Amino acid sequence: MSTQNTKVEKEGVVGENMVPFENKKETTGAISSFKLLLLILMVLQNSSAVLLGRYARTSVPKDELFNVNHLVVITEVGKFILSCILEFAVTNGGLLKSVKENVFDDPLGALKISVPALLYLIQNTLLYVALSNLAAPLFQVTYQGKLVTTAIVSVIMLNRKYSLKQWMCLVIISAGVAIVVLGEKKDEEKKDEGEQSIIVGLTAVTVACLCSALAGVYFEKVLKKATSKDGVAKAPVSMWMRNMQLAFFSILIGVFQTVVNGSGDEEPKPYFHGFNTSAWVLVVLQAGGGMLVAAVIKYADNVLKGLATGVSVVVATVFSAVFFSVKLTEQFGFGACMILVSVYYFSNNLPKCLNKSENIEMAPMLPK
């Protein structure tokens, strides 16, 4: 027995729920570094997408602007293509086999991904209702509640645990983002308020926050949940396959929205109208960001994704001051400090959601 144990220790054989003691600290540190890298990349992607989006929408005459719904659909097509390429790579050319196993042989499993796609549709529809019934500042403040809502849904659906300090950080971050956004929109005037209903607006934005949280956490649960077939446990479906399925349903919904919205236009714009170089770069950036979001959800969680989004608001605003002559106010400085300090303290007390199986699952992606 002792010889066998010695052999196991020397060869570094790891059981299903066992990590060698000498490698445990190294693996944990590598996982933390990997998560930090993902979140930094997401901050950079979000910030650059915001800046490029502003430039693309303000650098051309109004009649040459692209249709936002068209951009969303093309972006989802880009996500679908990128997901196919990545799935082809991770399966060593077995894309068609993977599609057969995870779509045609398991249609109910594939249909699960239509749930977050439909929730995102409801969310976007409700946001239009909220914007129509709330002044812009009030909308911006109330919509920041989605970060706290996501944390609550994560606790309910994923049994995730957060400390009191972390809950306080989430509330402060939400308030900080609202302050930054309000500081940036300080000079905007409210118009056409006669037909607004604050009750309808607040109800719409509350349900939209809930839909956003449910969609994100549900997708995270599907990504991380192991499956079974004929009583035999299987590893979770590849995140690239899940992203393919989500992109497919999002394309269907996007086309539906385009048809419905286009029917009310006096003169609907054709596809690719106004798609200049900036628009195409934005498509590539957003499609790549979709892959990054999937990785963040898979190997971190939706709340940390929300933290990255909050930090990106600060980064984008700072660069807006450089490139678009946006004036930074004391209000922005105060809100930015709230966000950055709260993110730091939140991240230094991460939720106790990692277990050994997740460590082992992430090990192949970590640097050797």
C-alpha positions as CSV (number, residue, x, y, z in Angstrom):
1,M,0.0,0.0,0.0
2,S,2.8,2.4,0.9
3,T,4.5,1.7,-2.4
4,Q,1.4,2.4,-4.3
5,N,0.8,5.7,-2.4
6,T,4.4,6.7,-3.1
7,K,3.8,6.0,-6.8
8,V,0.7,8.1,-6.8
9,E,2.5,11.0,-5.1
10,K,5.4,10.9,-7.5
11,E,3.3,10.7,-10.6
12,G,1.0,13.4,-9.4
13,V,-2.1,11.2,-10.1
14,V,-5.3,13.1,-9.1
15,G,-8.5,11.4,-8.1
16,E,-11.9,12.8,-9.1
17,N,-12.2,15.0,-6.0
18,M,-8.5,15.2,-5.0
19,V,-5.8,17.8,-5.7
20,P,-2.2,17.2,-4.7
21,F,-1.3,19.2,-1.6
22,E,1.8,20.7,-3.1
23,N,-0.1,21.9,-6.2
24,K,-3.2,23.2,-4.5
25,K,-1.9,26.6,-3.6
26,E,-0.4,27.0,-7.1
27,T,-3.6,26.0,-8.8
28,T,-5.7,28.3,-6.7
29,G,-3.4,31.2,-7.4
30,A,-3.4,30.4,-11.1
31,I,-7.2,30.3,-11.1
32,S,-7.4,33.7,-9.4
33,S,-5.0,35.2,-11.9
34,F,-7.0,33.6,-14.8
35,K,-10.2,35.2,-13.5
36,L,-8.5,38.6,-13.1
37,L,-7.2,38.4,-16.7
38,L,-10.7,37.6,-18.0
39,L,-12.3,40.5,-16.1
40,I,-9.5,42.9,-17.2
41,L,-10.2,41.9,-20.8
42,M,-13.9,42.4,-20.3
43,V,-13.3,45.9,-18.9
44,L,-11.2,46.8,-22.0
45,Q,-13.8,45.2,-24.4
46,N,-16.7,47.0,-22.8
47,S,-14.9,50.3,-22.7
48,S,-13.7,50.2,-26.3
49,A,-17.1,49.1,-27.5
50,V,-18.8,52.1,-25.8
51,L,-16.2,54.5,-27.2
52,L,-16.4,53.0,-30.7
53,G,-20.2,52.9,-30.6
54,R,-20.3,56.6,-29.7
55,Y,-17.9,57.4,-32.5
56,A,-19.8,55.3,-35.0
57,R,-23.1,57.0,-34.1
58,T,-21.8,60.6,-34.0
59,S,-19.3,60.7,-36.9
60,V,-21.8,60.4,-39.8
61,P,-25.0,62.2,-40.8
62,K,-28.2,60.9,-39.4
63,D,-29.4,59.5,-42.7
64,E,-26.3,57.4,-43.0
65,L,-26.5,55.8,-39.6
66,F,-26.9,52.0,-39.4
67,N,-30.0,50.4,-37.9
68,V,-29.2,49.2,-34.3
69,N,-31.3,46.1,-34.7
70,H,-29.4,45.2,-37.9
71,L,-26.2,45.6,-36.0
72,V,-27.4,43.4,-33.2
73,V,-28.4,40.6,-35.7
74,I,-25.1,40.8,-37.6
75,T,-23.2,40.7,-34.3
76,E,-25.1,37.6,-33.2
77,V,-24.2,36.0,-36.6
78,G,-20.6,36.8,-35.8
79,K,-20.9,35.2,-32.4
80,F,-22.4,32.1,-34.0
81,I,-19.6,31.8,-36.5
82,L,-16.9,32.4,-33.9
83,S,-18.5,29.8,-31.6
84,C,-18.6,27.3,-34.5
85,I,-14.8,27.9,-35.1
86,L,-13.9,27.5,-31.4
87,E,-16.1,24.4,-31.1
88,F,-14.4,22.9,-34.2
89,A,-11.0,23.6,-32.6
90,V,-11.8,22.1,-29.1
91,T,-13.4,19.0,-30.6
92,N,-10.4,18.5,-33.0
93,G,-12.7,18.8,-36.1
94,G,-15.7,17.2,-34.5
95,L,-18.1,20.1,-34.9
96,L,-20.8,18.2,-36.8
97,K,-20.6,15.3,-34.3
98,S,-20.9,17.8,-31.5
99,V,-24.0,19.4,-33.2
100,K,-25.6,16.0,-33.6
101,E,-25.0,15.0,-30.0
102,N,-26.0,18.3,-28.4
103,V,-28.8,19.5,-30.7
104,F,-30.4,16.7,-32.8
105,D,-29.9,14.0,-30.2
106,D,-30.8,16.3,-27.3
107,P,-33.3,18.8,-28.6
108,L,-34.7,19.6,-25.1
109,G,-31.2,20.4,-23.9
110,A,-30.7,22.8,-26.8
111,L,-34.1,24.4,-26.2
112,K,-33.1,25.3,-22.7
113,I,-30.9,28.0,-24.2
114,S,-34.0,29.7,-25.7
115,V,-35.0,30.7,-22.1
116,P,-32.3,33.3,-21.6
117,A,-32.8,34.5,-25.2
118,L,-36.5,35.1,-24.6
119,L,-35.7,36.7,-21.2
120,Y,-33.3,39.1,-23.0
121,L,-36.1,39.9,-25.5
122,I,-38.5,40.7,-22.6
123,Q,-35.8,42.8,-20.9
124,N,-35.1,44.9,-24.0
125,T,-38.8,45.4,-24.6
126,L,-39.3,46.6,-21.0
127,L,-36.4,48.9,-21.2
128,Y,-38.1,50.8,-24.1
129,V,-41.2,51.0,-21.9
130,A,-39.2,52.3,-19.0
131,L,-37.4,54.9,-21.1
132,S,-40.7,56.1,-22.4
133,N,-42.1,56.6,-18.9
134,L,-39.1,57.7,-16.9
135,A,-36.7,60.7,-17.1
136,A,-33.3,59.6,-18.2
137,P,-31.6,60.3,-14.8
138,L,-34.2,58.3,-12.9
139,F,-33.9,55.4,-15.4
140,Q,-30.1,55.3,-15.1
141,V,-30.3,55.2,-11.3
142,T,-33.0,52.5,-11.1
143,Y,-31.4,50.3,-13.8
144,Q,-28.2,49.9,-11.8
145,G,-30.2,47.7,-9.4
146,K,-29.5,44.8,-11.8
147,L,-26.2,44.1,-10.1
148,V,-27.8,43.6,-6.7
149,T,-30.7,41.6,-8.4
150,T,-28.1,39.4,-10.1
151,A,-26.5,38.7,-6.7
152,I,-29.8,37.8,-5.1
153,V,-30.8,35.4,-8.0
154,S,-27.3,33.8,-7.8
155,V,-27.9,33.1,-4.1
156,I,-31.3,31.5,-4.8
157,M,-30.5,29.5,-8.0
158,L,-26.8,28.7,-7.4
159,N,-26.6,28.6,-3.6
160,R,-23.8,31.2,-3.8
161,K,-22.9,32.9,-0.5
162,Y,-21.8,36.6,-0.1
163,S,-20.7,38.3,3.1
164,L,-22.3,41.4,4.5
165,K,-19.3,43.4,3.3
166,Q,-19.8,42.1,-0.2
167,W,-23.5,43.0,-0.2
168,M,-22.6,46.5,1.0
169,C,-20.0,46.7,-1.9
170,L,-22.6,45.7,-4.4
171,V,-25.0,48.5,-3.3
172,I,-22.2,51.1,-3.3
173,I,-21.1,50.0,-6.8
174,S,-24.7,50.3,-8.1
175,A,-24.9,53.8,-6.6
176,G,-21.5,54.7,-7.9
177,V,-22.3,53.7,-11.5
178,A,-25.6,55.7,-11.2
179,I,-23.6,58.8,-10.0
180,V,-21.1,58.5,-12.8
181,V,-23.8,58.1,-15.5
182,L,-25.8,61.0,-14.0
183,G,-22.7,63.2,-14.0
184,E,-22.1,62.5,-17.6
185,K,-25.8,63.2,-18.5
186,K,-26.0,66.2,-16.2
187,D,-26.7,68.7,-18.9
188,E,-29.4,66.8,-20.8
189,E,-32.8,68.3,-20.6
190,K,-36.0,66.4,-20.1
191,K,-38.6,66.8,-22.8
192,D,-42.1,65.6,-23.6
193,E,-43.0,64.4,-20.1
194,G,-46.8,64.8,-20.5
195,E,-47.6,61.2,-21.3
196,Q,-45.2,59.6,-18.8
197,S,-46.3,57.3,-15.9
198,I,-43.7,56.9,-13.2
199,I,-45.4,53.8,-11.8
200,V,-45.4,52.0,-15.2
201,G,-41.7,53.1,-15.7
202,L,-40.5,51.9,-12.3
203,T,-42.4,48.6,-12.7
204,A,-40.9,48.1,-16.2
205,V,-37.3,48.8,-15.1
206,T,-37.7,46.5,-12.0
207,V,-38.9,43.6,-14.1
208,A,-36.2,44.3,-16.7
209,C,-33.6,44.0,-13.9
210,L,-35.1,40.7,-12.8
211,C,-35.1,39.4,-16.4
212,S,-31.5,40.4,-16.8
213,A,-30.5,38.6,-13.6
214,L,-32.5,35.5,-14.4
215,A,-31.2,35.3,-18.0
216,G,-27.6,35.6,-16.9
217,V,-27.7,33.3,-13.9
218,Y,-29.8,30.7,-15.8
219,F,-27.2,30.7,-18.6
220,E,-24.4,30.3,-16.0
221,K,-26.2,27.4,-14.4
222,V,-26.7,25.6,-17.7
223,L,-23.0,26.2,-18.6
224,K,-21.7,24.8,-15.4
225,K,-24.2,22.0,-14.7
226,A,-23.2,18.4,-15.5
227,T,-25.6,16.4,-17.7
228,S,-26.4,12.7,-17.7
229,K,-27.4,10.2,-20.4
230,D,-28.8,6.7,-19.6
231,G,-27.9,7.2,-16.0
232,V,-24.2,8.0,-16.8
233,A,-22.9,11.4,-15.7
234,K,-21.4,13.5,-18.5
235,A,-19.3,16.7,-18.4
236,P,-21.1,20.0,-19.0
237,V,-21.7,20.8,-22.6
238,S,-18.9,23.0,-24.1
239,M,-19.5,26.7,-23.5
240,W,-18.8,27.3,-27.2
241,M,-21.7,24.9,-28.1
242,R,-23.9,26.6,-25.6
243,N,-22.9,30.0,-27.1
244,M,-23.7,28.6,-30.6
245,Q,-27.2,27.7,-29.3
246,L,-27.7,31.1,-27.6
247,A,-26.5,33.0,-30.7
248,F,-28.9,31.0,-32.9
249,F,-32.0,31.8,-30.8
250,S,-30.8,35.4,-30.5
251,I,-30.6,35.7,-34.3
252,L,-34.2,34.4,-34.6
253,I,-35.4,36.9,-32.0
254,G,-33.3,39.7,-33.6
255,V,-34.8,39.1,-37.0
256,F,-38.3,39.0,-35.5
257,Q,-37.7,42.3,-33.8
258,T,-36.3,43.9,-37.0
259,V,-39.4,42.8,-38.9
260,V,-41.8,44.1,-36.2
261,N,-40.0,47.4,-35.8
262,G,-39.5,47.8,-39.5
263,S,-43.2,47.5,-40.2
264,G,-43.7,50.8,-38.3
265,D,-41.0,52.7,-40.1
266,E,-41.9,55.1,-42.9
267,E,-39.0,54.0,-44.9
268,P,-37.2,50.8,-43.6
269,K,-33.5,50.8,-44.1
270,P,-31.9,47.8,-46.0
271,Y,-29.5,45.6,-44.2
272,F,-25.9,46.9,-44.1
273,H,-27.1,50.4,-44.6
274,G,-24.5,52.7,-43.0
275,F,-22.1,49.8,-42.2
276,N,-18.8,51.7,-42.6
277,T,-15.5,50.6,-41.2
278,S,-16.3,51.7,-37.7
279,A,-19.5,49.7,-37.7
280,W,-17.8,46.5,-38.9
281,V,-15.0,46.9,-36.2
282,L,-17.8,47.3,-33.7
283,V,-19.4,44.1,-34.9
284,V,-16.1,42.2,-34.5
285,L,-15.5,43.8,-31.1
286,Q,-19.0,42.9,-29.8
287,A,-18.9,39.4,-31.3
288,G,-15.5,38.8,-29.6
289,G,-17.0,40.3,-26.4
290,G,-19.8,37.6,-26.6
291,M,-17.1,34.9,-26.4
292,L,-15.4,36.7,-23.5
293,V,-18.7,37.0,-21.6
294,A,-19.3,33.2,-22.0
295,A,-15.8,32.6,-20.6
296,V,-16.4,35.0,-17.7
297,I,-19.7,33.4,-16.8
298,K,-18.2,29.9,-17.1
299,Y,-15.1,30.5,-15.0
300,A,-16.1,33.4,-12.8
301,D,-19.8,34.4,-12.4
302,N,-22.4,37.0,-13.4
303,V,-21.8,39.2,-10.4
304,L,-18.1,39.6,-11.2
305,K,-19.1,40.3,-14.8
306,G,-21.3,43.1,-13.4
307,L,-18.3,44.5,-11.5
308,A,-16.3,44.6,-14.8
309,T,-19.2,46.4,-16.5
310,G,-19.2,49.0,-13.6
311,V,-15.5,49.6,-13.9
312,S,-15.8,49.9,-17.7
313,V,-18.2,52.8,-17.2
314,V,-15.5,54.7,-15.4
315,V,-12.8,53.7,-18.0
316,A,-15.0,54.7,-20.9
317,T,-15.9,58.0,-19.4
318,V,-12.2,58.9,-18.8
319,F,-11.3,58.1,-22.4
320,S,-14.4,60.1,-23.5
321,A,-12.8,63.1,-21.8
322,V,-9.7,62.6,-23.9
323,F,-11.3,61.8,-27.3
324,F,-14.7,63.4,-27.2
325,S,-14.0,66.4,-24.9
326,V,-16.4,65.2,-22.3
327,K,-15.9,67.3,-19.1
328,L,-15.2,65.3,-16.0
329,T,-17.0,66.6,-12.9
330,E,-16.5,66.2,-9.2
331,Q,-19.6,64.1,-9.3
332,F,-17.8,61.7,-11.7
333,G,-14.7,61.6,-9.4
334,F,-16.8,60.7,-6.4
335,G,-18.7,58.0,-8.2
336,A,-15.6,56.5,-9.7
337,C,-13.9,56.3,-6.3
338,M,-17.0,54.5,-4.9
339,I,-16.9,52.0,-7.8
340,L,-13.1,51.3,-7.7
341,V,-12.8,51.0,-3.9
342,S,-15.9,48.8,-3.7
343,V,-14.7,46.5,-6.5
344,Y,-11.4,46.1,-4.7
345,Y,-13.0,45.2,-1.4
346,F,-15.5,42.9,-3.0
347,S,-12.9,41.1,-5.0
348,N,-10.7,40.5,-1.9
349,N,-13.5,38.5,-0.3
350,L,-14.8,36.4,-3.2
351,P,-17.9,34.2,-2.7
352,K,-17.3,30.7,-1.5
353,C,-18.6,29.1,-4.7
354,L,-15.5,27.3,-6.0
355,N,-15.1,23.6,-5.2
356,K,-12.5,21.1,-6.0
357,S,-14.3,19.8,-9.1
358,E,-14.3,23.4,-10.6
359,N,-10.6,23.7,-9.8
360,I,-9.9,20.5,-11.7
361,E,-12.2,21.5,-14.6
362,M,-10.3,24.8,-15.0
363,A,-6.9,23.3,-14.7
364,P,-6.5,22.4,-18.5
365,M,-7.0,26.1,-19.4
366,L,-4.5,27.5,-16.9
367,P,-0.9,28.2,-17.9
368,K,1.5,25.3,-17.2
